[in-house]
Amino acid sequence: MKSLLLIAFTFVIGFAIAQPRVVTFESDDNLEEEQSGYDMNVLKISLFELAAGDFPIYYERVISNSFSAEVSLGLTIGDYTASVFSDYDTPFSNNIDAQYGYSFSVALRFYPIESLNDFYISPEFKFRNFNWSRDIEQYNPYPPYEDVISQTVDETRSYLMPRINLGYITFYDNNLSFDWHIGVGMNTPTESVFDYQTLQVESEKLNTRPRFHFGFKIGYIF
């Protein structure tokens, strides 16, 4: 009788100890999968920047529970927003042939709640470069003066934009992210354009201006 009781007691204790282990191991595995799986990296495209002639690809990487780093690299073609917000030459100007340029950005993101979750604030540095060629016609400065000289010159414009962004990120179906943001910063343009006085392409840094912006990014989390 004592042997049967001992065997039964041993079986019950063994079952009670073994059963929670199965549940615990499954929970730990699921938790580890969630923390080290798709929620560490995001590849994104910025839809509103396409209208500006900028085609960047963004990569965001979680570096802690509250911080992430984001970088981008892209191609530019045509400074289209310059025609709306300034009097700069644009692809819509006469004798302008837009060429490919490049852009890049670096940002640090702070998430008050959790990385890649809800609201964030982000200091960012953005650089854009636009290139184009222009057909120039001018009178010959040497006799006979009535002759017209035609040539094509390469010109460029770049923007240096340090700024602060406030944003919100949310998820759909565990893999897609939707990222909205607004921000304010300073914009310093630098131009290299043809000067009709010196008859050469001259570089000039233009006035720094405040710049407000907003954006929307669609991303894939992995």
N, C-alpha and C positions, 0 to 999 in steps of 0.2 A: 504494500500500500504506500509506504513511504517512498519507494522507488518510483511508483506511478506519479505521486504528487510532485516529486523532484523533477521528473521528466516534463510534466505538464507546466510546472512553474518556469523551467528553463525555456520551454517552447514559447510561452507567453512573453517572457522578458526579451527573448531573442527577436520575436515578431515585432514587439513594440519598439525596439531599438532599430531594427532593420527598416521598418516601414518609413519613418521620417527621413532616413538617409536617401531613399529614392526620390522623394519629393524635393528635398534640399538640393540634391545634385542637379535635378532638372531645372530648378529655379536659378541656381548659380549659372548653369550653362546658358539659359535664356538671357540672364542679365549681362553676362559676358558678351554674348552675341550682339545685344543691343548697343553696348558701350563701344565695342570695337568693330562694328560692322559699317553700315552705310552712312552713319551720322558723323563721320570724321572728315569727309571731303565733299566739296560741291563744285561742279563745273556749271558755269552760267553764261548766258548771252543777255545783252542789254538791248531791249527793243527800242527804246526812245533814242538811244545814241545812233541807231541806224539812220534816222532822219537827219542827223547832223553830218553824215558822211563818215562816221566812225564805226568800225566793225570789230569790236574787241571780244575776246574770250576771257572770262574771269575764272580764277581758281581760288577757292577759299578752303583753308585748312584749320581745323580746331587745334589750339595749342594748350588750352586748359579749360576748366569748367566754365569760365567767364570770358575768355578771350579767343579770338581767331585772327588769322592773317589772311589778307586777300590781295592778289596781284592780277594784273591783266596785261595782255599784249594783243595788238590789233593792227589792221590796215585802215588807212584813211583814203578817201577819194572825194575831193570837192568840199570846200568849206561852205556848206549851204546855209548854216545859221548866221553867217556873217552878213548876209543880205537882209536879215530880219532885225538883228540887234546892233548893226553898225553900218558904216559907209565903206567898209573894206571891199576890195575886189573879190568877186566870187565866181564860180563857174558860169553864172548867168551873165557876167560882164562880157563885153565885146572882145573878140580876139583871144579868148582864154581857152586853153586845152588842159583840163584837169589831169594830173598824174597821181600815181600811188604815193602815199606817205605812210606814217606809222604812228601808233599811240601806245602808251603804257601807263600803268597806275600802280601805286602801292598804298595799302590801307591797313590799319589795325582796328579791329572791332571789339567793343566791350558790350557784353550781354548781361544786364542786371539779374536776369532770372537764370538762364542757362545758355550755354553756347548753342547756336543755331536754333534758338527758340525765342519767339516773340520779339520784343523791342531791342534795339541796339543803338549805340552812338559810335561814330567812326571818324577819326581824323584821316584824311586821304590826300595824297599828292597825285595829280593827274597831269600828263603831258600829251599834247597833240601836235603833230607836224603835218602840214598840207603843202603839196607841191603842184606846180602847174607851169606850163609854157605859154608865152605870149608872143604874138606877132607884132613887131614894132615897125612903123614906117616913119621916116624922117627925111628932111631935105639934106642933100649933100652939102656940108659946110665948105667945100672947095669948088672952085669953078669947074664946070658950069653949075651954078647954085640951084637951078631948077630941077636937077635930077633928084629922084626919090630913092632912098636906100631902104630896103626891106630886110629884116632879120628876125630870128626867133631867139628869145632869151628865156632862161629858166629862172623862175621866181619861187619863193617859199614863204610860208608864215607858220609860226609855232606859238603855242599857248602854254604857259606855266600856270597851273591852277591848284594851289593849296586850298583845302576846304574842309568843312565839317558836315557830316551827314547824320540825319536822324532817320531810322528806318524800322521796318517791321517785316519779319520773315515768317512764313507759315508753310505747311506741308500738305501734300495731296498724295494719297495712296503710298505713303512711306518712301517714295523715290523722287517725286517732283517737288521742287520748292518754288515759292512765289515770294519775291523780294521787292518791296516798295521802299523808296526813300526820297527825302527832300533834303536840301542843303544850301549852304551859303559859303562863299569863299571869295578869293581875289584872283583876277585874271590878268596876266601880263603878256601881251602879244609882242612878238618880235618879227619884223618883216625884212625880207631881202627882195627888193623890187627895182625895176629899171628907173633910173633918174635921167630925165631929159636934159638936165643942166650939165651933168658930168658925162652923160652918154654911157653910163656903166650901171651895173647892178649894185645898189648900195644897201647896207644893213642898218636897221634902225629899231630901237626898242621903243614901243609906244606906251602911252599912259596906262597905268594899272587901274583897273575898274573892278568894283564889286560885281559878283555874279551869283545869281540864284539858279538853282537847277532842281530837277526832279527826275526820277527814273523808275523803271520796272524791269526786273530780271527774272528769267525763268531758268531754273537749274535742275541738275540731276545729282542726287545724293548717293554716295557710295562709300 
